[in-house]
Structure formats: C-alpha cells, structure tokens
Amino acid sequence: MRIFVRVKPGAKVDKVEKVDETHYNVWVKSPAKEGKANESVIELLADFFNLPKSRIKIISGHSSRNKVFELE
C-alpha cells in the first residue's frame, strides 16, 4: 500500500494525523538534517500502522516535505 505523507520537522511533539485513506500529516521533533527526520517518520509510521520498521520504505521525496511511502 502506498501512502502520501506531509512531514513537518522540528515540531514540539511527535504525532501522526490521518487526512484521508492515503494521505497523512506527520510531525516529528527531529530536525530535517542528515536523514534524522526521515528515520523518525519511519518509526512513527511503524507504531501507527503496527508494522516493523523494515516493512516501511520511502519511495520518493527523500529531501522533500512531501513523501511517498510503501507499506508492505
């Protein structure tokens, strides 16, 4: 399943908000440097969907706020 995520790094709290079936907003405390925010987003999505981190991959948007993830 593919989902579209809008990432907001540097937030005060870590949270995931569902917009619709395939779109999500994710706030992470981690800064958008050296892939730290991407790692935090994967951890949050793993908890939200109850999946191991290894089953979540970034398909596109590695350096963008708008990302596409593949959930296996």
C-alpha positions as CSV (number, residue, x, y, z in Angstrom):
1,M,0.0,0.0,0.0
2,R,1.3,3.5,-0.9
3,I,0.7,6.4,1.4
4,F,1.4,10.1,0.8
5,V,2.9,11.9,3.8
6,R,3.4,15.6,4.6
7,V,6.3,15.9,7.1
8,K,6.7,18.8,9.5
9,P,10.1,18.5,11.2
10,G,11.2,20.4,14.3
11,A,7.8,20.1,15.9
12,K,7.2,20.2,19.7
13,V,5.6,16.7,19.7
14,D,5.7,13.6,17.5
15,K,2.3,12.7,16.1
16,V,0.6,11.2,13.0
17,E,-2.7,12.7,11.7
18,K,-4.8,10.9,9.1
19,V,-6.2,13.2,6.4
20,D,-7.9,10.5,4.3
21,E,-7.3,6.9,3.3
22,T,-3.9,7.6,1.7
23,H,-2.8,11.0,3.0
24,Y,-1.2,11.7,6.3
25,N,0.4,14.6,8.2
26,V,3.4,13.7,10.4
27,W,5.0,16.0,13.0
28,V,8.5,15.0,14.2
29,K,10.8,16.6,16.8
30,S,13.9,15.6,14.8
31,P,15.5,18.3,12.6
32,A,15.5,17.8,8.8
33,K,19.2,17.2,8.7
34,E,21.2,14.0,7.8
35,G,18.1,11.9,7.4
36,K,17.1,12.2,11.1
37,A,13.6,13.4,10.3
38,N,13.1,10.5,7.8
39,E,14.1,8.0,10.4
40,S,11.7,9.5,12.9
41,V,8.9,9.4,10.4
42,I,9.5,5.7,9.7
43,E,9.5,5.0,13.4
44,L,6.2,6.9,13.9
45,L,4.5,5.2,10.9
46,A,5.7,1.8,12.2
47,D,4.0,2.4,15.5
48,F,0.9,3.9,13.9
49,F,0.3,1.0,11.4
50,N,1.7,-1.6,13.9
51,L,4.4,-2.8,11.4
52,P,8.1,-3.4,11.8
53,K,10.3,-0.5,10.5
54,S,11.8,-2.8,7.9
55,R,8.4,-3.0,6.1
56,I,8.2,0.8,5.5
57,K,10.2,2.3,2.7
58,I,10.5,5.8,1.2
59,I,9.7,5.6,-2.5
60,S,10.1,9.3,-3.3
61,G,10.7,12.6,-1.5
62,H,13.8,11.8,0.5
63,S,14.7,15.5,0.8
64,S,11.2,16.9,0.4
65,R,8.4,17.5,3.0
66,N,6.1,15.6,0.7
67,K,7.0,11.9,0.7
68,V,5.6,8.7,-0.7
69,F,6.0,5.6,1.4
70,E,5.4,1.9,0.6
71,L,4.0,-0.2,3.3
72,E,4.4,-3.9,2.9
